[in-house]
Amino acid sequence: FMGNLYILDGQIAMRCPDVLQWAEFMAEPGHVQVDFANLDGAAVSTVFLGIDYNHCGIGDPLLFETLVFYGNGELGSMRRYFCWAEAVEGHEEVVGAVRAEIAHSVRITAEVLATIRTNLSSGKG
């Protein structure tokens, strides 16, 4: 566990062998948030985890995470990354995908409502 702790020096992740130093770093406001987007009905959060989540030990450590939270309490997709730059890029990709998903849902809802209105006005509903 101790070898899996990391802190940031700017945007560079560095191993942290001292649990107290790690805990102090992680407790500081603003140290873990990479980016956040509040969208219509969803939020996308990208954070520095401070712990390597690459449990298989093959490849780079996974130190950052993007997670989608929907307004209904449901969790959406999750992605993990090695470095800050990958996390920023991944965050932007996920935000774009969620925006497209929301736009699609709005379009489908509008089409369904239009169909219902048409049916109601023509006496079919």
C-alpha positions in Angstrom: 0.0 0.0 0.0 2.8 2.5 0.9 4.4 2.2 -2.5 1.1 3.1 -4.2 0.8 6.6 -2.7 1.4 9.7 -4.8 1.2 13.4 -4.4 1.4 16.2 -7.1 4.3 18.6 -7.6 2.4 21.0 -9.8 0.9 18.7 -12.4 3.5 15.9 -12.0 2.7 12.9 -9.9 5.4 11.8 -7.5 5.7 8.7 -5.3 5.1 9.6 -1.6 6.6 7.2 0.9 5.3 9.2 3.9 1.7 8.4 4.8 1.3 11.6 6.9 2.7 13.8 4.1 0.3 12.1 1.6 -2.7 12.5 4.0 -1.9 16.2 4.5 -1.5 16.8 0.7 -4.8 15.0 0.0 -6.6 17.0 2.7 -5.7 20.4 1.2 -8.6 21.9 -0.7 -8.0 22.1 -4.4 -5.2 19.5 -4.5 -7.2 16.7 -6.1 -9.7 18.4 -8.5 -8.4 18.5 -12.0 -11.6 19.7 -13.7 -15.3 19.7 -13.2 -18.2 20.3 -15.5 -21.8 20.9 -14.4 -24.0 19.9 -17.3 -27.8 19.9 -17.7 -28.7 16.8 -15.6 -25.2 15.5 -15.1 -21.8 16.4 -13.7 -18.4 15.3 -14.9 -15.6 15.3 -12.3 -11.9 14.5 -12.9 -9.7 14.1 -9.9 -6.2 13.1 -8.8 -6.7 9.9 -6.8 -3.4 9.9 -4.9 -3.3 6.1 -5.0 -2.3 3.8 -7.9 -5.5 2.0 -9.0 -3.6 -0.2 -11.5 -4.0 -3.3 -9.3 -2.6 -5.7 -11.9 0.8 -3.9 -11.8 1.3 -4.1 -15.5 1.8 -0.7 -17.2 1.7 2.8 -15.8 0.0 3.7 -12.5 -3.6 4.9 -12.8 -3.6 8.0 -10.7 -6.4 10.2 -12.1 -10.1 9.4 -12.6 -13.1 10.9 -14.5 -16.5 10.0 -13.3 -20.0 11.0 -14.6 -22.7 11.7 -12.0 -26.3 11.9 -13.2 -28.9 14.1 -11.5 -30.9 11.0 -10.5 -28.0 9.7 -8.4 -26.9 7.2 -11.0 -23.2 6.9 -11.8 -22.1 7.0 -15.4 -18.9 6.0 -17.1 -15.5 6.1 -15.4 -12.1 6.5 -16.9 -8.7 6.3 -15.3 -5.4 7.8 -16.4 -1.7 7.9 -15.7 -0.9 11.6 -15.9 -2.5 15.1 -15.7 -2.5 15.7 -19.4 -4.3 12.4 -20.1 -6.8 13.3 -17.4 -7.5 16.7 -18.9 -7.9 15.2 -22.4 -10.1 12.4 -21.1 -12.2 14.9 -19.1 -12.9 16.9 -22.3 -13.8 13.8 -24.2 -16.2 12.6 -21.5 -17.8 16.1 -21.3 -18.3 16.1 -25.1 -19.9 12.6 -24.9 -22.2 13.5 -22.1 -23.3 16.7 -23.9 -24.1 14.7 -27.0 -26.0 12.2 -24.9 -28.0 15.0 -23.2 -28.7 16.6 -26.6 -29.9 13.3 -28.0 -32.2 12.7 -25.0 -33.6 16.2 -25.4 -34.2 15.7 -29.1 -35.9 12.3 -28.5 -38.0 13.8 -25.7 -39.1 16.7 -28.0 -40.0 14.2 -30.8 -42.0 12.1 -28.4 -43.8 15.1 -27.0 -44.6 16.4 -30.5 -46.0 12.9 -31.4 -48.2 12.9 -28.3 -49.4 16.5 -29.0 -50.2 15.5 -32.6 -52.1 12.4 -31.4 -54.0 14.3 -28.8 -55.0 17.1 -31.1 -56.2 14.6 -33.8 -58.2 12.6 -31.3 -55.9 9.5 -31.4 -54.8 9.8 -27.7 
